[in-house]
């Protein structure tokens, strides 16, 4: 029946936020006496809030309970976004363009409070028929849970959806859900070659997301 919906990731697709997450988490780990590792941010890309807060506490040695870690880091991120939402070039236009032809969903690893803040400040809160954080489902990316649930809420079969992703775990998640997959990798946090190979098409950025790219 063709493509019925487009499902976007948020971090790294609509906003250039991975470096912000890395800065905030790195500074927090240092402040709390933990041990930041060179690959820590890459490992956390796609993790749910429960998963990455436990990683900071258990693996990186932050001397706080995981729920406190989550609350602290989310507050720090919200403060960053309150001052500036780092929208990627063409992101708003790409969302509006897709909304003219399809239902839209958002499947993000960010907590719901940050998703709502970003969408409100970018003027996109009305564009998405289904918005979901991995903290609201059983498992974070690369598990397909968040994409499957968004498709369910949109009332469409996952195979009739196109997903737009950037990270290794995100690409694996959308592919596991059975969606047509567009990769928009970020050069500063590139996905693995194996994950990138799962994509039906690769674009340099969300500004290249046209009707023809979505439908193939």
GROMACS elastic network, one bead per residue, 0.5 to 0.9 nm:
[ bonds ]
;  ai    aj funct       b0    kb
    1     4     6  0.78247   500
    1   160     6  0.72233   500
    2   159     6  0.88968   500
    2   160     6  0.60019   500
    2   161     6  0.84552   500
    2   215     6  0.74984   500
    3     6     6  0.77148   500
    3   102     6  0.78556   500
    3   159     6  0.81311   500
    3   161     6  0.54874   500
    3   162     6  0.67482   500
    3   180     6  0.86692   500
    3   214     6  0.79358   500
    3   215     6  0.62833   500
    4   101     6  0.86390   500
    4   102     6  0.59034   500
    4   103     6  0.67407   500
    4   156     6  0.68402   500
    4   157     6  0.83780   500
    4   160     6  0.54462   500
    4   161     6  0.58699   500
    4   162     6  0.82479   500
    5    98     6  0.88943   500
    5   101     6  0.85625   500
    5   102     6  0.50414   500
    5   104     6  0.55665   500
    5   105     6  0.72872   500
    5   151     6  0.81179   500
    5   154     6  0.78442   500
    5   156     6  0.74503   500
    5   158     6  0.88324   500
    5   160     6  0.68415   500
    5   162     6  0.64681   500
    5   163     6  0.86259   500
    6    98     6  0.73524   500
    6    99     6  0.84928   500
    6   102     6  0.65536   500
    6   103     6  0.64557   500
    6   104     6  0.50038   500
    6   105     6  0.62530   500
    6   106     6  0.85273   500
    6   160     6  0.88752   500
    6   161     6  0.55563   500
    6   163     6  0.58247   500
    6   164     6  0.76405   500
    6   214     6  0.77536   500
    7   103     6  0.84955   500
    7   104     6  0.56803   500
    7   106     6  0.53659   500
    7   107     6  0.66335   500
    7   128     6  0.89718   500
    7   130     6  0.89254   500
    7   147     6  0.77872   500
    7   150     6  0.78720   500
    7   151     6  0.82331   500
    7   161     6  0.68891   500
    7   162     6  0.61277   500
    7   164     6  0.63611   500
    7   165     6  0.89378   500
    8    13     6  0.73923   500
    8    14     6  0.79933   500
    8    95     6  0.86889   500
    8   104     6  0.76081   500
    8   105     6  0.62016   500
    8   107     6  0.60865   500
    8   108     6  0.78672   500
    8   162     6  0.84878   500
    8   163     6  0.58109   500
    8   165     6  0.68012   500
    9    12     6  0.76368   500
    9    13     6  0.59659   500
    9    14     6  0.73179   500
    9   105     6  0.87388   500
    9   106     6  0.58515   500
    9   107     6  0.51887   500
    9   108     6  0.51936   500
    9   109     6  0.80736   500
    9   163     6  0.76547   500
    9   164     6  0.61051   500
    9   165     6  0.55401   500
    9   166     6  0.78467   500
    9   170     6  0.77276   500
   10    13     6  0.52974   500
   10    14     6  0.50214   500
   10    15     6  0.62921   500
   10    16     6  0.89952   500
   10    17     6  0.88760   500
   10   106     6  0.70376   500
   10   107     6  0.72598   500
   10   108     6  0.55911   500
   10   109     6  0.80135   500
   10   110     6  0.79247   500
   10   115     6  0.79841   500
   10   165     6  0.83127   500
   11    14     6  0.62042   500
   11    15     6  0.53636   500
   11    16     6  0.64993   500
   11    17     6  0.56313   500
   11    18     6  0.65273   500
   11    45     6  0.89898   500
   11   108     6  0.72094   500
   11   109     6  0.78359   500
   11   110     6  0.75106   500
   11   165     6  0.89619   500
   11   166     6  0.83557   500
   12    15     6  0.54655   500
   12    16     6  0.51513   500
   12    17     6  0.61401   500
   12    18     6  0.63471   500
   12    88     6  0.81379   500
   12   165     6  0.78469   500
   12   166     6  0.60455   500
   12   167     6  0.76722   500
   12   184     6  0.82575   500
   12   185     6  0.77267   500
   12   186     6  0.65552   500
   12   189     6  0.87269   500
   13    16     6  0.72619   500
   13    87     6  0.89312   500
   13    88     6  0.73638   500
   13    91     6  0.77355   500
   13   164     6  0.72745   500
   13   165     6  0.63391   500
   13   166     6  0.61862   500
   13   184     6  0.67088   500
   13   185     6  0.80362   500
   13   186     6  0.81824   500
   13   205     6  0.75516   500
   13   206     6  0.64251   500
   14    17     6  0.88362   500
   14    86     6  0.85884   500
   14    87     6  0.59589   500
   14    88     6  0.56375   500
   14    89     6  0.84391   500
   14    90     6  0.85562   500
   14    91     6  0.52340   500
   14    92     6  0.77178   500
   14    95     6  0.87562   500
   14   206     6  0.71776   500
   15    18     6  0.84597   500
   15    85     6  0.72789   500
   15    86     6  0.52982   500
   15    88     6  0.50186   500
   15    89     6  0.87447   500
   15    91     6  0.76538   500
   15   118     6  0.86381   500
   16    19     6  0.73009   500
   16    20     6  0.79801   500
   16    85     6  0.85611   500
   16    86     6  0.53898   500
   16    87     6  0.61026   500
   16    88     6  0.57034   500
   16   186     6  0.85918   500
   17    20     6  0.50142   500
   17    21     6  0.62361   500
   17    22     6  0.85860   500
   17    85     6  0.84170   500
   17    86     6  0.65153   500
   17    87     6  0.83855   500
   18    21     6  0.50646   500
   18    22     6  0.61222   500
   18    23     6  0.86307   500
   18    41     6  0.79404   500
   18    45     6  0.80843   500
   18   188     6  0.88149   500
   18   189     6  0.78067   500
   19    23     6  0.61195   500
   19    24     6  0.85969   500
   19    41     6  0.86810   500
   19   188     6  0.83781   500
   19   189     6  0.87548   500
   20    23     6  0.51583   500
   20    24     6  0.61439   500
   20    25     6  0.84736   500
   20    77     6  0.77784   500
   20    80     6  0.81425   500
   21    24     6  0.52549   500
   21    25     6  0.59583   500
   21    26     6  0.82781   500
   21    41     6  0.77990   500
   21    73     6  0.87724   500
   21    77     6  0.72420   500
   22    25     6  0.52846   500
   22    26     6  0.57921   500
   22    27     6  0.84009   500
   22    40     6  0.83471   500
   22    41     6  0.57276   500
   23    26     6  0.52033   500
   23    27     6  0.60722   500
   23    28     6  0.84420   500
   24    27     6  0.53761   500
   24    28     6  0.60954   500
   24    29     6  0.86380   500
   24    73     6  0.69958   500
   24    76     6  0.69052   500
   24    77     6  0.70315   500
   25    29     6  0.60352   500
   25    30     6  0.85615   500
   25    36     6  0.87161   500
   25    41     6  0.82962   500
   25    56     6  0.83908   500
   25    73     6  0.67484   500
   26    29     6  0.51893   500
   26    30     6  0.62444   500
   26    31     6  0.85805   500
   26    35     6  0.88360   500
   26    36     6  0.62087   500
   26    37     6  0.88690   500
   26    40     6  0.87620   500
   26    41     6  0.86141   500
   27    30     6  0.51607   500
   27    31     6  0.60608   500
   27    32     6  0.86274   500
   27    36     6  0.89451   500
   28    31     6  0.50093   500
   28    32     6  0.61461   500
   28    33     6  0.86558   500
   28    34     6  0.84325   500
   28    62     6  0.83822   500
   28    69     6  0.87940   500
   28    72     6  0.85332   500
   28    73     6  0.73845   500
   29    32     6  0.52014   500
   29    33     6  0.62418   500
   29    35     6  0.66047   500
   29    36     6  0.63846   500
   29    56     6  0.72460   500
   29    57     6  0.88255   500
   29    60     6  0.73715   500
   29    61     6  0.78497   500
   29    62     6  0.58794   500
   29    63     6  0.88818   500
   30    33     6  0.52618   500
   30    34     6  0.55515   500
   30    35     6  0.67650   500
   30    36     6  0.71184   500
   30    62     6  0.83318   500
   31    34     6  0.75491   500
   31    62     6  0.86704   500
   32    61     6  0.82598   500
   32    62     6  0.54042   500
   32    63     6  0.59175   500
   32    64     6  0.77606   500
   33    61     6  0.70802   500
   33    62     6  0.60625   500
   33    63     6  0.68114   500
   34    56     6  0.79482   500
   34    57     6  0.81366   500
   34    59     6  0.88493   500
   34    60     6  0.53489   500
   34    63     6  0.71883   500
   35    59     6  0.85870   500
   35    60     6  0.51419   500
   35    61     6  0.62970   500
   35    62     6  0.78526   500
   36    39     6  0.85549   500
   36    40     6  0.66947   500
   36    56     6  0.87094   500
   36    60     6  0.61622   500
   36    61     6  0.87657   500
   37    40     6  0.51577   500
   37    41     6  0.83250   500
   37    60     6  0.77893   500
   38    41     6  0.76674   500
   38    42     6  0.86232   500
   39    42     6  0.54009   500
   39    43     6  0.62276   500
   39    44     6  0.88309   500
   40    43     6  0.51979   500
   40    44     6  0.63695   500
   40    45     6  0.89265   500
   40    56     6  0.89392   500
   40    60     6  0.85951   500
   41    44     6  0.51501   500
   41    45     6  0.63486   500
   41   189     6  0.89431   500
   42    45     6  0.53520   500
   42    46     6  0.88455   500
   42   167     6  0.86067   500
   42   168     6  0.87213   500
   42   189     6  0.71295   500
   42   191     6  0.89765   500
   43    46     6  0.81549   500
   43    47     6  0.80215   500
   43    52     6  0.88628   500
   43   169     6  0.88810   500
   44    47     6  0.52510   500
   44    48     6  0.84354   500
   44    51     6  0.81657   500
   44    52     6  0.58516   500
   44    55     6  0.80779   500
   45    48     6  0.88082   500
   45    52     6  0.86842   500
   45   109     6  0.78638   500
   45   141     6  0.82268   500
   45   167     6  0.69473   500
   45   168     6  0.79741   500
   45   169     6  0.67778   500
   45   170     6  0.79499   500
   46    52     6  0.89182   500
   46   108     6  0.79410   500
   46   109     6  0.54208   500
   46   110     6  0.84795   500
   46   134     6  0.84005   500
   46   140     6  0.61979   500
   46   142     6  0.66942   500
   46   167     6  0.75611   500
   46   168     6  0.82192   500
   46   169     6  0.54780   500
   46   170     6  0.59315   500
   46   173     6  0.87527   500
   47    50     6  0.79209   500
   47    51     6  0.55763   500
   47    52     6  0.56741   500
   47   109     6  0.62325   500
   47   110     6  0.87202   500
   47   134     6  0.77575   500
   47   135     6  0.89232   500
   47   139     6  0.81661   500
   47   141     6  0.57830   500
   47   142     6  0.79725   500
   47   169     6  0.82020   500
   48    51     6  0.50879   500
   48    52     6  0.62075   500
   48    53     6  0.84538   500
   48   108     6  0.88391   500
   48   109     6  0.54076   500
   48   110     6  0.72466   500
   48   111     6  0.77735   500
   48   133     6  0.78427   500
   48   134     6  0.51466   500
   48   135     6  0.52293   500
   48   136     6  0.87053   500
   48   137     6  0.87785   500
   48   139     6  0.69908   500
   48   141     6  0.73322   500
   49    52     6  0.54311   500
   49    53     6  0.59544   500
   49    54     6  0.83732   500
   49    70     6  0.65927   500
   49   109     6  0.73385   500
   49   110     6  0.71635   500
   49   111     6  0.63775   500
   49   133     6  0.89755   500
   49   134     6  0.75139   500
   49   135     6  0.56612   500
   49   140     6  0.83492   500
   50    53     6  0.54887   500
   50    54     6  0.61747   500
   50    55     6  0.86612   500
   50    66     6  0.75123   500
   50    67     6  0.76405   500
   50    70     6  0.75009   500
   50   135     6  0.67770   500
   50   140     6  0.88219   500
   51    54     6  0.52845   500
   51    55     6  0.62170   500
   51    56     6  0.88570   500
   51    66     6  0.89764   500
   51   135     6  0.88419   500
   51   139     6  0.85183   500
   51   140     6  0.75096   500
   52    56     6  0.62317   500
   52    57     6  0.86058   500
   52    66     6  0.86591   500
   52    70     6  0.80620   500
   53    56     6  0.51664   500
   53    57     6  0.62684   500
   53    58     6  0.85098   500
   53    65     6  0.85641   500
   53    66     6  0.50705   500
   53    67     6  0.69680   500
   53    68     6  0.83962   500
   53    69     6  0.57258   500
   53    70     6  0.52439   500
   53    73     6  0.86346   500
   54    57     6  0.50640   500
   54    58     6  0.56917   500
   54    59     6  0.76572   500
   54    65     6  0.81084   500
   54    66     6  0.50606   500
   54    67     6  0.81099   500
   54    69     6  0.81491   500
   54    70     6  0.85234   500
   55    58     6  0.52777   500
   55    59     6  0.50628   500
   55    60     6  0.65544   500
   55    61     6  0.85653   500
   55    66     6  0.82622   500
   56    59     6  0.58059   500
   56    61     6  0.64496   500
   56    62     6  0.58307   500
   56    66     6  0.75897   500
   56    69     6  0.75618   500
   57    60     6  0.59348   500
   57    61     6  0.51749   500
   57    63     6  0.65290   500
   57    64     6  0.64265   500
   57    65     6  0.66131   500
   57    66     6  0.57327   500
   57    69     6  0.72422   500
   58    61     6  0.55736   500
   58    62     6  0.71829   500
   58    63     6  0.88964   500
   58    66     6  0.82252   500
   59    62     6  0.82015   500
   61    64     6  0.86271   500
   62    65     6  0.81958   500
   62    66     6  0.87035   500
   62    69     6  0.79418   500
   63    69     6  0.88858   500
   64    67     6  0.82010   500
   64    68     6  0.62546   500
   64    69     6  0.61397   500
   65    68     6  0.53594   500
   65    69     6  0.62775   500
   65    70     6  0.88072   500
   66    70     6  0.62031   500
   66    71     6  0.86765   500
   67    70     6  0.51391   500
   67    71     6  0.62984   500
   67    72     6  0.86805   500
   68    71     6  0.50792   500
   68    72     6  0.60707   500
   68    73     6  0.85504   500
   69    72     6  0.52354   500
   69    73     6  0.61267   500
   69    74     6  0.84617   500
   70    73     6  0.53738   500
   70    74     6  0.59947   500
   70    75     6  0.84881   500
   71    74     6  0.52900   500
   71    75     6  0.61379   500
   71    76     6  0.87064   500
   72    75     6  0.52420   500
   72    76     6  0.63533   500
   72    77     6  0.87841   500
   73    76     6  0.50576   500
   73    77     6  0.62014   500
   73    78     6  0.85839   500
   74    77     6  0.50248   500
   74    78     6  0.60388   500
   74    79     6  0.85724   500
   74   111     6  0.77298   500
   74   113     6  0.82945   500
   74   114     6  0.75197   500
   75    78     6  0.50615   500
   75    79     6  0.62571   500
   75    80     6  0.87682   500
   76    79     6  0.51960   500
   76    80     6  0.64923   500
   76    81     6  0.89206   500
   77    80     6  0.50411   500
   77    81     6  0.62995   500
   77    82     6  0.85581   500
   77   114     6  0.76663   500
   78    81     6  0.50898   500
   78    82     6  0.59618   500
   78    83     6  0.87392   500
   78   113     6  0.81257   500
   78   114     6  0.62622   500
   78   117     6  0.76133   500
   79    82     6  0.50803   500
   79    83     6  0.66758   500
   79    84     6  0.88262   500
   80    83     6  0.55283   500
   80    84     6  0.62682   500
   80    85     6  0.77168   500
   81    86     6  0.78596   500
   81   114     6  0.80656   500
   81   117     6  0.74260   500
   81   118     6  0.70492   500
   81   121     6  0.85991   500
   82    85     6  0.72536   500
   82   117     6  0.77733   500
   82   118     6  0.86934   500
   82   121     6  0.82619   500
   84    87     6  0.88739   500
   84   121     6  0.88220   500
   85   117     6  0.89286   500
   85   118     6  0.64777   500
   85   121     6  0.72509   500
   85   122     6  0.74264   500
   87    90     6  0.82595   500
   87    91     6  0.65787   500
   87    92     6  0.79303   500
   87   118     6  0.89595   500
   87   122     6  0.77779   500
   88    91     6  0.55102   500
   88    92     6  0.83840   500
   88   205     6  0.82538   500
   88   206     6  0.77607   500
   88   207     6  0.83373   500
   89    92     6  0.80888   500
   89    93     6  0.87695   500
   89   205     6  0.80262   500
   89   206     6  0.76330   500
   89   207     6  0.63737   500
   90    93     6  0.52373   500
   90    94     6  0.59686   500
   90    95     6  0.86761   500
   90   205     6  0.83236   500
   90   206     6  0.64748   500
   90   208     6  0.81401   500
   91    94     6  0.51200   500
   91    95     6  0.63080   500
   91    96     6  0.86831   500
   91   205     6  0.86749   500
   91   206     6  0.58743   500
   91   207     6  0.60746   500
   92    95     6  0.52741   500
   92    96     6  0.62415   500
   92    97     6  0.85267   500
   92   122     6  0.74830   500
   92   123     6  0.82083   500
   92   124     6  0.72355   500
   92   207     6  0.88148   500
   93    96     6  0.51206   500
   93    97     6  0.59455   500
   93    98     6  0.85904   500
   93   207     6  0.74972   500
   94    97     6  0.50192   500
   94    98     6  0.61840   500
   94    99     6  0.85234   500
   94   206     6  0.65257   500
   94   207     6  0.59610   500
   94   208     6  0.78938   500
   94   209     6  0.61079   500
   94   210     6  0.75097   500
   95    98     6  0.52515   500
   95    99     6  0.60866   500
   95   100     6  0.88827   500
   95   104     6  0.81782   500
   95   124     6  0.79392   500
   95   127     6  0.73401   500
   95   128     6  0.88598   500
   95   206     6  0.88935   500
   95   209     6  0.88318   500
   96    99     6  0.50068   500
   96   100     6  0.66003   500
   96   124     6  0.82722   500
   96   127     6  0.71049   500
   97   100     6  0.55653   500
   97   101     6  0.75511   500
   97   209     6  0.86385   500
   97   210     6  0.76824   500
   97   211     6  0.81231   500
   98   101     6  0.56042   500
   98   102     6  0.60414   500
   98   103     6  0.80661   500
   98   104     6  0.75729   500
   98   209     6  0.82860   500
   98   210     6  0.76740   500
   98   211     6  0.71168   500
   98   214     6  0.85180   500
   99   102     6  0.53057   500
   99   103     6  0.61995   500
   99   104     6  0.63396   500
   99   127     6  0.65995   500
   99   128     6  0.81003   500
  100   103     6  0.84323   500
  101   211     6  0.82031   500
  103   127     6  0.85643   500
  103   128     6  0.72439   500
  103   129     6  0.64782   500
  103   130     6  0.86949   500
  103   154     6  0.74368   500
  104   127     6  0.69101   500
  104   129     6  0.57363   500
  104   130     6  0.69272   500
  104   131     6  0.87747   500
  104   154     6  0.81155   500
  105   127     6  0.86170   500
  105   128     6  0.52962   500
  105   129     6  0.58779   500
  105   131     6  0.57365   500
  105   132     6  0.80275   500
  105   147     6  0.88945   500
  105   150     6  0.63275   500
  105   151     6  0.77155   500
  105   153     6  0.88344   500
  105   154     6  0.73817   500
  106   128     6  0.67633   500
  106   129     6  0.84286   500
  106   130     6  0.63248   500
  106   132     6  0.60873   500
  106   133     6  0.82083   500
  106   147     6  0.85657   500
  106   150     6  0.73480   500
  107   110     6  0.89905   500
  107   130     6  0.84866   500
  107   131     6  0.63941   500
  107   132     6  0.52429   500
  107   133     6  0.61177   500
  107   134     6  0.73755   500
  107   146     6  0.59256   500
  107   147     6  0.60484   500
  107   149     6  0.88693   500
  107   150     6  0.67693   500
  108   111     6  0.78510   500
  108   112     6  0.86120   500
  108   115     6  0.77408   500
  108   131     6  0.80971   500
  108   132     6  0.63638   500
  108   134     6  0.62400   500
  108   146     6  0.77450   500
  108   170     6  0.89262   500
  109   112     6  0.88031   500
  109   132     6  0.85461   500
  109   133     6  0.55070   500
  109   134     6  0.50265   500
  109   135     6  0.72127   500
  109   140     6  0.69091   500
  109   141     6  0.74385   500
  109   146     6  0.86804   500
  109   170     6  0.88977   500
  110   113     6  0.81950   500
  110   114     6  0.63768   500
  110   115     6  0.63211   500
  110   133     6  0.60635   500
  110   134     6  0.72706   500
  110   135     6  0.78963   500
  111   114     6  0.55919   500
  111   115     6  0.63944   500
  111   116     6  0.88420   500
  111   132     6  0.88941   500
  111   133     6  0.57435   500
  111   134     6  0.74284   500
  111   135     6  0.62823   500
  111   136     6  0.86088   500
  112   116     6  0.61098   500
  112   117     6  0.85497   500
  112   131     6  0.86559   500
  112   132     6  0.72601   500
  112   133     6  0.56176   500
  112   134     6  0.86909   500
  112   135     6  0.77108   500
  112   136     6  0.83380   500
  113   116     6  0.53061   500
  113   117     6  0.62823   500
  113   118     6  0.87973   500
  114   118     6  0.61188   500
  114   119     6  0.85449   500
  115   118     6  0.52561   500
  115   119     6  0.61426   500
  115   120     6  0.84759   500
  115   131     6  0.83658   500
  115   132     6  0.85859   500
  115   133     6  0.77884   500
  116   119     6  0.52518   500
  116   120     6  0.59796   500
  116   121     6  0.85293   500
  116   125     6  0.73630   500
  116   131     6  0.89822   500
  117   120     6  0.52242   500
  117   121     6  0.61161   500
  117   122     6  0.84858   500
  118   121     6  0.53064   500
  118   122     6  0.60010   500
  118   123     6  0.84726   500
  118   124     6  0.83423   500
  118   125     6  0.84317   500
  119   122     6  0.51866   500
  119   123     6  0.59886   500
  119   126     6  0.83939   500
  119   127     6  0.89836   500
  120   123     6  0.52689   500
  120   124     6  0.63356   500
  120   125     6  0.53507   500
  120   126     6  0.87131   500
  121   124     6  0.78338   500
  121   125     6  0.84609   500
  122   125     6  0.77588   500
  123   126     6  0.75758   500
  123   127     6  0.85445   500
  124   127     6  0.52556   500
  124   128     6  0.74730   500
  125   128     6  0.65275   500
  126   129     6  0.76858   500
  128   131     6  0.64663   500
  129   153     6  0.83695   500
  129   154     6  0.68421   500
  130   150     6  0.61104   500
  130   151     6  0.83550   500
  130   153     6  0.63040   500
  130   154     6  0.62769   500
  131   150     6  0.71166   500
  132   135     6  0.83563   500
  132   136     6  0.69727   500
  132   137     6  0.84589   500
  132   146     6  0.68878   500
  132   147     6  0.86795   500
  132   149     6  0.80787   500
  132   150     6  0.66479   500
  133   136     6  0.55711   500
  133   137     6  0.74271   500
  133   140     6  0.88320   500
  133   146     6  0.71037   500
  134   137     6  0.53047   500
  134   138     6  0.75584   500
  134   139     6  0.67118   500
  134   140     6  0.51897   500
  134   141     6  0.75192   500
  134   145     6  0.78295   500
  134   146     6  0.56902   500
  135   138     6  0.76056   500
  135   139     6  0.77877   500
  135   140     6  0.72801   500
  136   139     6  0.87020   500
  136   146     6  0.81998   500
  137   140     6  0.74325   500
  137   145     6  0.64132   500
  137   146     6  0.62633   500
  137   149     6  0.79524   500
  138   143     6  0.89724   500
  138   145     6  0.67675   500
  138   146     6  0.83498   500
  139   142     6  0.83009   500
  139   143     6  0.60813   500
  139   144     6  0.80623   500
  139   145     6  0.62818   500
  139   146     6  0.78018   500
  140   143     6  0.58746   500
  140   144     6  0.79116   500
  140   145     6  0.72132   500
  140   146     6  0.72378   500
  140   169     6  0.88880   500
  140   173     6  0.85697   500
  141   144     6  0.64928   500
  141   145     6  0.76696   500
  141   146     6  0.75914   500
  141   169     6  0.53886   500
  141   170     6  0.57870   500
  141   171     6  0.86627   500
  141   172     6  0.75249   500
  141   173     6  0.53225   500
  141   174     6  0.85527   500
  142   145     6  0.86524   500
  142   168     6  0.79179   500
  142   170     6  0.58738   500
  142   171     6  0.75067   500
  142   172     6  0.52389   500
  142   174     6  0.79336   500
  142   176     6  0.79900   500
  143   146     6  0.77763   500
  143   147     6  0.88386   500
  143   169     6  0.81387   500
  143   170     6  0.87393   500
  143   172     6  0.75607   500
  143   173     6  0.51282   500
  143   174     6  0.84284   500
  143   176     6  0.71964   500
  143   177     6  0.83347   500
  144   147     6  0.55576   500
  144   148     6  0.60775   500
  144   149     6  0.86050   500
  144   170     6  0.88983   500
  144   172     6  0.78659   500
  144   174     6  0.60936   500
  144   175     6  0.77683   500
  144   176     6  0.54936   500
  144   178     6  0.87034   500
  145   148     6  0.52251   500
  145   149     6  0.60879   500
  145   150     6  0.86161   500
  145   173     6  0.78085   500
  145   177     6  0.76569   500
  146   149     6  0.52242   500
  146   150     6  0.61944   500
  146   151     6  0.86989   500
  146   173     6  0.81454   500
  146   174     6  0.86815   500
  146   177     6  0.88560   500
  147   150     6  0.51481   500
  147   151     6  0.62309   500
  147   152     6  0.85865   500
  147   158     6  0.77755   500
  147   163     6  0.84286   500
  147   173     6  0.72670   500
  147   174     6  0.61521   500
  147   176     6  0.89523   500
  147   177     6  0.62415   500
  147   179     6  0.85247   500
  148   151     6  0.52145   500
  148   152     6  0.62144   500
  148   153     6  0.87438   500
  148   157     6  0.86502   500
  148   158     6  0.64783   500
  148   174     6  0.84595   500
  148   177     6  0.58693   500
  148   178     6  0.87404   500
  149   153     6  0.61762   500
  149   154     6  0.85797   500
  150   153     6  0.50789   500
  150   154     6  0.61781   500
  150   155     6  0.85716   500
  150   156     6  0.89781   500
  150   158     6  0.87826   500
  151   154     6  0.50296   500
  151   155     6  0.61383   500
  151   156     6  0.54401   500
  151   157     6  0.63030   500
  151   158     6  0.55862   500
  151   160     6  0.89239   500
  151   161     6  0.74960   500
  152   156     6  0.61592   500
  152   157     6  0.72577   500
  152   158     6  0.79305   500
  153   156     6  0.78388   500
  154   157     6  0.87603   500
  156   159     6  0.83787   500
  156   160     6  0.67091   500
  156   161     6  0.75527   500
  157   160     6  0.53703   500
  157   161     6  0.70735   500
  157   179     6  0.88763   500
  158   161     6  0.52522   500
  158   162     6  0.82780   500
  158   177     6  0.64217   500
  158   178     6  0.59131   500
  158   179     6  0.54137   500
  158   180     6  0.85468   500
  159   162     6  0.79291   500
  159   177     6  0.78896   500
  159   178     6  0.53193   500
  159   180     6  0.67257   500
  160   178     6  0.87802   500
  160   179     6  0.68324   500
  160   180     6  0.76122   500
  161   178     6  0.84602   500
  161   179     6  0.53528   500
  161   180     6  0.62069   500
  161   181     6  0.86316   500
  162   174     6  0.87741   500
  162   179     6  0.55886   500
  162   181     6  0.57424   500
  162   182     6  0.71392   500
  162   214     6  0.64038   500
  162   215     6  0.76975   500
  163   171     6  0.86113   500
  163   174     6  0.63258   500
  163   175     6  0.85258   500
  163   179     6  0.62361   500
  163   180     6  0.61666   500
  163   181     6  0.50702   500
  163   182     6  0.60423   500
  163   183     6  0.83915   500
  163   214     6  0.86259   500
  164   170     6  0.88945   500
  164   171     6  0.82730   500
  164   174     6  0.83655   500
  164   180     6  0.88114   500
  164   181     6  0.62699   500
  164   183     6  0.59663   500
  164   184     6  0.69226   500
  164   206     6  0.83069   500
  164   214     6  0.89212   500
  165   168     6  0.86710   500
  165   170     6  0.57943   500
  165   171     6  0.56890   500
  165   174     6  0.78124   500
  165   181     6  0.75279   500
  165   182     6  0.63689   500
  165   183     6  0.51479   500
  165   184     6  0.59521   500
  165   185     6  0.74116   500
  166   169     6  0.86639   500
  166   170     6  0.65565   500
  166   171     6  0.66529   500
  166   182     6  0.84798   500
  166   183     6  0.54931   500
  166   186     6  0.63931   500
  166   189     6  0.86294   500
  166   190     6  0.76854   500
  166   191     6  0.69446   500
  166   196     6  0.86965   500
  167   170     6  0.50425   500
  167   171     6  0.59677   500
  167   172     6  0.84820   500
  167   183     6  0.82548   500
  167   184     6  0.84555   500
  167   185     6  0.65644   500
  167   186     6  0.78754   500
  167   189     6  0.74192   500
  167   190     6  0.67387   500
  167   192     6  0.81417   500
  167   195     6  0.81590   500
  167   196     6  0.85265   500
  168   171     6  0.53395   500
  168   172     6  0.62823   500
  168   173     6  0.86307   500
  168   190     6  0.77877   500
  168   192     6  0.58111   500
  168   193     6  0.86308   500
  168   194     6  0.83690   500
  168   195     6  0.53662   500
  168   196     6  0.72495   500
  169   172     6  0.51327   500
  169   173     6  0.60503   500
  169   174     6  0.87771   500
  169   191     6  0.81396   500
  169   195     6  0.78115   500
  170   173     6  0.50038   500
  170   174     6  0.63033   500
  170   175     6  0.85033   500
  170   195     6  0.88347   500
  171   174     6  0.54425   500
  171   175     6  0.60893   500
  171   176     6  0.84881   500
  171   181     6  0.74242   500
  171   182     6  0.84295   500
  171   183     6  0.71558   500
  171   191     6  0.82860   500
  171   195     6  0.60700   500
  171   196     6  0.71378   500
  171   198     6  0.71959   500
  171   199     6  0.73200   500
  172   175     6  0.51341   500
  172   176     6  0.59599   500
  172   177     6  0.85957   500
  172   195     6  0.61764   500
  172   196     6  0.88287   500
  172   198     6  0.74889   500
  173   176     6  0.51715   500
  173   177     6  0.63681   500
  173   178     6  0.89685   500
  174   177     6  0.50514   500
  174   178     6  0.66415   500
  174   179     6  0.58719   500
  174   180     6  0.80030   500
  174   181     6  0.68467   500
  175   178     6  0.51607   500
  175   179     6  0.57189   500
  175   180     6  0.72885   500
  175   181     6  0.65538   500
  175   198     6  0.68372   500
  175   199     6  0.77991   500
  176   179     6  0.76680   500
  178   181     6  0.86435   500
  180   199     6  0.76848   500
  180   200     6  0.65366   500
  180   201     6  0.89844   500
  180   214     6  0.84333   500
  180   215     6  0.85889   500
  180   216     6  0.89890   500
  181   198     6  0.74701   500
  181   200     6  0.53119   500
  181   201     6  0.69001   500
  181   202     6  0.87156   500
  181   214     6  0.87438   500
  182   199     6  0.55714   500
  182   200     6  0.59649   500
  182   201     6  0.51267   500
  182   202     6  0.58130   500
  182   203     6  0.73062   500
  182   209     6  0.88831   500
  182   213     6  0.80398   500
  182   214     6  0.75624   500
  183   196     6  0.68730   500
  183   198     6  0.87449   500
  183   199     6  0.57919   500
  183   200     6  0.78584   500
  183   201     6  0.63599   500
  183   203     6  0.61951   500
  183   204     6  0.83732   500
  183   205     6  0.86485   500
  184   201     6  0.88604   500
  184   202     6  0.60180   500
  184   203     6  0.50893   500
  184   204     6  0.56450   500
  184   205     6  0.51928   500
  184   206     6  0.64548   500
  185   188     6  0.88123   500
  185   189     6  0.76045   500
  185   190     6  0.57460   500
  185   191     6  0.66011   500
  185   196     6  0.82746   500
  185   202     6  0.78230   500
  185   203     6  0.75825   500
  185   204     6  0.68039   500
  185   205     6  0.72842   500
  186   189     6  0.54589   500
  186   190     6  0.54447   500
  186   191     6  0.80170   500
  186   204     6  0.80028   500
  186   205     6  0.78894   500
  187   190     6  0.52448   500
  187   191     6  0.88371   500
  190   193     6  0.87562   500
  190   196     6  0.89969   500
  191   194     6  0.82009   500
  191   195     6  0.63747   500
  191   196     6  0.62620   500
  192   195     6  0.52747   500
  192   196     6  0.61787   500
  192   197     6  0.85876   500
  193   196     6  0.50234   500
  193   197     6  0.60581   500
  193   198     6  0.89124   500
  194   197     6  0.52138   500
  194   198     6  0.69736   500
  195   198     6  0.54191   500
  195   199     6  0.75497   500
  196   199     6  0.56646   500
  196   202     6  0.79252   500
  197   200     6  0.80245   500
  198   201     6  0.88852   500
  199   202     6  0.65834   500
  200   216     6  0.82182   500
  201   213     6  0.75368   500
  201   216     6  0.81228   500
  202   205     6  0.88577   500
  203   206     6  0.73415   500
  203   207     6  0.88555   500
  203   208     6  0.64381   500
  203   209     6  0.76471   500
  203   213     6  0.87243   500
  204   207     6  0.82017   500
  204   208     6  0.70350   500
  205   208     6  0.57895   500
  205   209     6  0.75895   500
  206   209     6  0.52505   500
  206   210     6  0.89284   500
  207   210     6  0.81120   500
  208   213     6  0.80277   500
  209   212     6  0.81439   500
  209   213     6  0.59974   500
  209   214     6  0.68284   500
  210   213     6  0.51739   500
  210   214     6  0.62998   500
  210   215     6  0.87809   500
  211   214     6  0.51763   500
  211   215     6  0.62827   500
  211   216     6  0.83463   500
  212   215     6  0.53872   500
  212   216     6  0.56603   500
  213   216     6  0.52217   500
